[in-house]
Amino acid sequence: MSSYRTHKQNLRSMLEMLKKGKLISRSQVAQLLGTSEQTVTARIKELRYLGHKIQYSRSLHKYILIKKRRNYLKKGGLTWNKKE
């Protein structure tokens, strides 16, 4: 069983890997972080729960982080966030 600190470190590491496009397979990530594939799957689910849009791309053969699109409207000199 991992400690709370290790848990948070794994989440941060996985998120960084996603941002850099380097989170390839569960087995590779598990090996890098010294954990099981089940733990990697659980951390991906947790990151999704925290609001990160993560998908597995079959064509790229890796997990990808979907970046949030923001559309802004100018109104009266203020910037308004357009809700989709």
CORJOCOR-V842731 format. One record per residue. N is the residue number from 0. SS is DSSP state (A for helix, B for strand, O for the rest). PHI is phi as a letter, one per 20 degrees, with the letter a starting at -180 (NA if undefined). OMEGA is omega as a letter, one per 20 degrees, with the letter a starting at -180 (999 if undefined). Layout:
# CORJOCOR-V842731
n=N ss=SS phi=PHI omega=OMEGA
n=N ss=SS phi=PHI omega=OMEGA
This chain:
# CORJOCOR-V842731
n=0 ss=O phi=NA omega=a
n=1 ss=O phi=e omega=r
n=2 ss=O phi=f omega=r
n=3 ss=A phi=f omega=r
n=4 ss=A phi=f omega=r
n=5 ss=A phi=f omega=r
n=6 ss=A phi=g omega=a
n=7 ss=A phi=f omega=r
n=8 ss=A phi=f omega=r
n=9 ss=A phi=f omega=r
n=10 ss=A phi=f omega=r
n=11 ss=A phi=f omega=r
n=12 ss=A phi=f omega=a
n=13 ss=A phi=f omega=r
n=14 ss=A phi=f omega=r
n=15 ss=A phi=f omega=r
n=16 ss=A phi=f omega=r
n=17 ss=A phi=f omega=a
n=18 ss=A phi=f omega=a
n=19 ss=A phi=e omega=a
n=20 ss=O phi=m omega=a
n=21 ss=O phi=d omega=r
n=22 ss=O phi=e omega=a
n=23 ss=O phi=e omega=a
n=24 ss=O phi=c omega=r
n=25 ss=A phi=g omega=a
n=26 ss=A phi=f omega=r
n=27 ss=A phi=f omega=r
n=28 ss=A phi=f omega=r
n=29 ss=A phi=g omega=r
n=30 ss=A phi=f omega=r
n=31 ss=A phi=f omega=a
n=32 ss=A phi=e omega=a
n=33 ss=O phi=m omega=a
n=34 ss=O phi=c omega=a
n=35 ss=O phi=e omega=r
n=36 ss=A phi=f omega=r
n=37 ss=A phi=f omega=r
n=38 ss=A phi=f omega=r
n=39 ss=A phi=g omega=r
n=40 ss=A phi=f omega=r
n=41 ss=A phi=f omega=r
n=42 ss=A phi=f omega=r
n=43 ss=A phi=f omega=r
n=44 ss=A phi=f omega=r
n=45 ss=A phi=f omega=r
n=46 ss=A phi=f omega=r
n=47 ss=A phi=f omega=r
n=48 ss=A phi=f omega=r
n=49 ss=O phi=f omega=r
n=50 ss=O phi=o omega=r
n=51 ss=O phi=e omega=r
n=52 ss=B phi=e omega=a
n=53 ss=B phi=d omega=r
n=54 ss=B phi=c omega=r
n=55 ss=B phi=d omega=r
n=56 ss=B phi=e omega=r
n=57 ss=O phi=f omega=a
n=58 ss=O phi=f omega=r
n=59 ss=O phi=e omega=a
n=60 ss=O phi=l omega=r
n=61 ss=B phi=a omega=r
n=62 ss=B phi=f omega=r
n=63 ss=B phi=c omega=r
n=64 ss=B phi=e omega=r
n=65 ss=B phi=e omega=a
n=66 ss=O phi=f omega=a
n=67 ss=O phi=f omega=r
n=68 ss=O phi=e omega=r
n=69 ss=O phi=c omega=r
n=70 ss=O phi=d omega=a
n=71 ss=B phi=d omega=r
n=72 ss=B phi=d omega=r
n=73 ss=B phi=e omega=r
n=74 ss=B phi=b omega=r
n=75 ss=O phi=m omega=r
n=76 ss=O phi=n omega=r
n=77 ss=B phi=d omega=r
n=78 ss=B phi=e omega=r
n=79 ss=B phi=d omega=r
n=80 ss=B phi=e omega=a
n=81 ss=O phi=f omega=r
n=82 ss=O phi=e omega=a
n=83 ss=O phi=e omega=999
